[in-house]
Every structure is written in C-alpha cells, then in structure tokens.
C-alpha cells in the first residue's frame, strides 16, 4: 500500500469516527429533549386514562342492600364509573339519564356505579331519596378513590369493559344519547 | 481533509488553522477567519487553532453540529430566551390566577386583546410550554457542542505549543520589545526571575517560553459543565420518583391521605395556630402601626404523620401507625421518607358544629325550650330532644346559596351552612318545616308554633400544606458548585505567556495574556529589572 492510500484510509476512518461521535451526541441530546417534552405533556394527564386497568377500590354502598362494594366484585360486567357530588349542578342533571337507562343495561350486564365526593352521608342519602336512584352509590369518604383516579373535573365518567379496562373517559356532563352510546360500548360480548 | 504545512517550521496543521500550531506563524490564506488581515496585532483566540465547525460542512449531521457550534447561534438563543422569560412576567402565570376560572376567559377579560394573545401563545404557562423547553434544550445543546468544538483544538494547541516561535507571530503580539544587544547573563537572569514568579519554563535552542496559569483557560468549559449538570438536574424533575410538588388541605381534627404517596401516608391536623406580634411590646409598636393592624409572627400546624400499615384497597379504612408528630411552621417542614410538608396556606373559622334552640314563635325572649347540636362533618338524620321534641334534618347545604330561587350548595365545605328542619313538637305526627342557617331562620309556612334559631357554633381552621419531594437538589447544587469553580478559575487566574527569542546579538521579547495586561507587564518589569533587556511595549496602546 502506498503512503497516499494509507493516508486516505486513515482520513476515511477519522471521518467515519467523527460522524459516529457527532451522531451519537446529537442522538443523546435529542432523546433528552423528547423525554422532557413527553413527560411535560403527560404531566397534567390523569393517571388512569383510556386503555389503563381501572384500579380496585372498596367503599360502603349507600343505597340498596348497603354493605361494602368493591370494583373488582363487578369483574365480568361492564362498569360505568361516575364521579359526582350533590353540589355539582351538571352531575345532578345527568343522574335521571343514568337512572332511566339503568334497568335496561343492568339486564345486558352493565353496572352503573356512582362515587359521591360529598362530605356527609346525610346529603347523599337525601339526594338518593329525592332522585329515587336505584343504581349503586358509594361515598368516597377520605377522598382516596378521587386521589387514586386523579379526577379533576366533576362530573367525570369512566366506561370500563368486562375485563376491567378503561374504554372511554369523559370529563363533563353527558347527554342521554351520548350516555347510551358509551354504555353500548361496554356491554359484555 | 487537507493538511496545511507550515512554510516556516514544516508543522502539519489541520485545515482551518489560523496560526501554525507549532511556531505560531500566521497561515496566509486563513487570516480572514479571525480577522487578522487588517491591524498589526494577531487575534489569539483559541490559539489560532482550527475550529473544524467553521470549515467542514458536508453531511446533515455536520450541518446540525455546526449550527449549534456557533457562538453567534448560542448567544441568539440566549437572547431569545431572555426576552421570552421577561415577557412571561408581564401578566401573571396561570398558577397565580384564581383557581376555578377558565384561563382563556380570564386573560381576555382582565388584560384585553393583549391578554388573549398572551394566552394563545402559551405565555400563561411559559416555563413549561413546549417551545420554551425547546429553547432551553437548544441552549443546552449549543453549550455542549460549542464547548466540545473549542476545548479539543484549544487543548491540543496549548499542549503542542513550541517555545520557538516565528518572528511574525512574535512581532504581532500585543506586548513586544526588541533589544539589540543583550548579554547571555541578562537573558538568563530574566528567565530565572520569571521562574521565581512561578512561571514554567520550556526551552528549545535557547528560545524560552515562560508560562503560567494555563489552567484558567479551562474555566469557561468547567463552567459549562456546571450548567449542563444544572440543566440535567432540572430535567430530572420530570421523574416522579425524584420530584413531587403537590398540595393538600387538612381540617383541624381530620386525617387525610397525603397525595402522591400511593395512599401510603396520612396526615392529621391536630391544630392550626396563628400568632401575631405582641401589640403591647414597644419593639413592635411602630411597625404594627405602620402596617395598620396586627402582624402575624407564626403560622403553624401541629400535625401527625401516619403510615398505612396494611396494604389496603383504596377506600377501605387503613390501619394507621404513627410515624412522626410535630409542628409545621413556615420554612420548617415536617419530613418523612423523602417527603416534606410545608406550611403554605390556611383558612380560618370554618364551621364545625352548630347548636340550634327551639323556642315558641310568639316568645319575644326566644327562651330555649330545648336545643340540639349538629356536627357538620357528620350530621345525624334525626335528633330526639328533651321535652318530647324530635327534629329531622331534611336538607343540609354546607355552603348555601340560592340557585335560581332554589337552595343549593356551592361546595362540600361548611362555609355557610343552612338546614331544612322538620320539627315534630311533642306528641305530634306532622312536622313544622323550618329553614335555618347563619343569620336566617325562616318559617316556610308562616304558621309554625315553634321556631329554630342558631344558639351557638364552633369553628375550626383549615391548613394548606405543600407536599414536596425533591431529590434533584443535590444535582442542582453540584451544577452550581461546578459553575462557580469554573467562574473563579477563569476570573481569578490568567494564562500568561512570555516568549524570549534570542536574535543575533540581542533578544526579542513578546508576551500574551488572556486578561489582566497590567499584571503581566508587572511580571515582566520585575523580570527585566537590572538587565539590559528592554521593557515590552503595549502595541495596542501605541495604535490608539
């Protein structure tokens, strides 16, 4: 090999090294930027989103037979999990819709579970009597379930399929039509 | 890559070299790079070494690299970021506007069209907006790449510099003198005296380089490493394991779960205390008067921290074990398992219990026939009273207001409690309906024989605690420390060099420093003291 060729080879090697070095540094920096942007974007998102497994909780049922009600007890059924409170106007508005659809969808294997964030049993009980609600209502006494599901806005509703997976998540009030549409999605196959 | 062979010493320099790495002779075709064409003095930045970024521009990677390598680009990015940061302070950030308002609406209402633009461009959440973050990231990238691109050639150049320099290099140094005839002893004296001033001497064929404080040249790069560590620390704040910043309200007597602890920790508010400076104390009187009222001296929450000892399902009452008891004061948090709870807000006098009395409507004295106390956190449905009275709570509104004429509650917190009572007088089966609240007792029918009136109440305070966990502080502190070391290194030391170049019968003296020219002149004055060697002249001053 001539000296010129040798030098050429050395040069090429060096060039390649430089490209690898620069590319890898740029790649690391790009990865850091993507990491920051993605984490920042996800920061305000609720922990339990669409596609996630709905975590279990256990609360005292306020109506019906009373007793403890755990979300896991409802495995195998579709579950509409509604977060509400008596001091939330739009929550109150959608309650009659839920009540009107409940018997039909209970037949089809869908359970409606409403978690109240009120601070006293009394107000919830009086509300249940007032609105004649028959679907199970529980009260999140210590706010643990609220914290677990990281619910921001009231009302918030999660539609969970028979496998315990969140299919749909709705923040804000629901109309009767939309409610029915979502309920159809979680009817067990 | 082309090599440039120095005409004078034969040293092989990489393309883009301004001053020969070995002897310092200006490379003829490259003088434009550092603006050396006009003017007598040489620009000594980066020792005239080749910054590859300025010459090589082939693949896309090289182009990106060279973009970030440019100091001009870096400075521009910093200026843009500074301007954006300043604009971000014109209107309040979103976290400082009242909660429960729609930000889009709020900015438009409060600040008009400018507020609307401000909101739409994301200035309301500037410091976590994606474009601000990208700016910061680009500054970080620029710091890393620009430093790498400069520190390597600079290091090489300083490492291989030769004592024997080309005459044109020496003549064009800022400090320079020519002495026609000098004895050998004098030259040795100068060298020895420089050595005694802690200069390091290297010699080649009688040519001497005296150098000190070279390490100060690394100051800016050390400083940049500090900045990078600092930015990395800030980056780590996005890892929830390392950084948590949340908030919790706790009412006196209540125990609530501490957010972000996976339902593991609970905090109980035993008591919230506000203390004020003693108005009788002469030391404080003037200040209190100036303030126009009492001045708080202490905000304190006496708290108990519990750990849930059984792995319970959310919503189930956990078994709690006391972890810590103590008081939280401003800047004196309670700490447990990496978490710290800081005192940050409070609300005074939320209603806790209300005692109502029943009296005859006719009775102007309103003498209590009987009374009952409602615990607002857990009201009973029915109260059996003395004298045969029975009271049923039909409705309870914790924060009462009229919603289109019908009573409703704004929240679950008893800030303005009101009740609809069914009062069953002794031996009666049909109740009288009474509405009672703060400053209200309304007889719904106007035919009631008995009235319900507020007799007494108890209040409690609510404390607002910030939940913090921050493992990123050590990184940020380390970054700050390295930054400071770099600054000190570059500011308090200077890289001083003196070249002693023997000519036929005399000597040439040239000197360079990166700052503090006065200092190096004094060093040289001391060194030539008592010899024939002429003092260097400041050629820059001569030009002016």
Contacts between the chains, C-beta under 8 A, distances in Angstrom:
chain1	res1	chain2	res2	distance
A	11	B	1	5.9
A	14	B	1	7.6
A	15	B	1	7.7
A	19	B	59	6.5
A	19	B	61	6.0
A	19	B	62	7.9
A	22	B	61	5.1
A	22	B	62	7.0
A	22	B	65	4.9
A	23	B	61	5.3
A	25	B	144	7.1
A	25	B	145	7.2
A	25	B	148	7.5
A	26	B	61	6.6
A	26	B	64	6.1
A	26	B	65	7.0
A	26	B	141	7.9
A	29	B	137	7.4
A	29	B	140	7.3
A	29	B	141	4.9
A	29	B	144	6.9
A	32	B	137	7.1
A	32	B	140	7.9
A	32	B	235	6.3
A	33	B	133	7.7
A	33	B	134	6.9
A	33	B	137	4.3
A	35	B	235	7.4
A	35	B	238	7.1
A	36	B	133	5.7
A	36	B	137	6.8
A	36	B	235	5.9
A	36	B	238	6.0
A	37	B	130	5.7
A	37	B	133	6.2
A	37	B	134	7.5
A	39	B	238	3.8
A	39	B	239	7.7
A	40	B	128	5.6
A	40	B	130	7.1
A	40	B	133	6.4
A	40	B	238	6.6
A	41	B	130	7.5
A	43	B	128	7.7
A	43	B	238	7.6
A	55	B	314	6.9
A	56	B	313	5.4
A	56	B	314	7.3
A	57	B	313	5.9
A	57	B	314	4.1
A	57	B	315	4.2
A	58	B	313	4.5
A	58	B	314	7.4
A	58	B	315	4.9
A	58	B	316	4.9
A	59	B	315	4.3
A	70	B	313	6.5
A	85	B	412	6.5
A	86	B	409	6.8
A	87	B	398	7.4
A	87	B	399	7.3
A	87	B	408	7.1
A	87	B	409	4.3
A	87	B	410	6.1
A	87	B	411	5.5
A	87	B	412	5.9
A	89	B	403	7.3
A	89	B	408	7.7
A	117	B	412	6.9
A	118	B	412	5.3
A	119	B	377	6.8
A	119	B	398	6.8
A	119	B	412	4.1
A	119	B	413	7.3
A	120	B	376	7.8
A	120	B	377	6.9
A	120	B	378	6.2
A	120	B	379	5.9
A	120	B	396	6.7
A	120	B	398	7.8
A	120	B	412	7.9
A	121	B	378	7.5
A	122	B	379	4.9
A	122	B	380	8.0
A	122	B	381	6.2
A	122	B	393	6.2
A	122	B	396	5.4
A	123	B	395	8.0
A	123	B	396	5.4
A	123	B	398	7.6
A	123	B	409	7.7
A	123	B	412	8.0
A	125	B	381	7.5
A	126	B	394	7.0
A	126	B	395	6.1
A	126	B	396	7.5
A	138	B	315	7.7
A	140	B	315	6.6
A	141	B	315	7.6
A	142	B	255	7.9
A	142	B	256	6.5
A	142	B	257	6.2
A	142	B	315	7.5
A	142	B	317	7.8
A	143	B	256	6.5
A	143	B	257	6.7
A	144	B	257	5.4
A	144	B	263	5.7
A	144	B	314	4.5
A	144	B	315	5.4
A	145	B	314	5.4
A	145	B	315	5.2
A	147	B	257	5.8
A	147	B	259	5.8
A	147	B	263	7.0
A	147	B	314	7.8
A	148	B	263	6.9
A	148	B	314	4.5
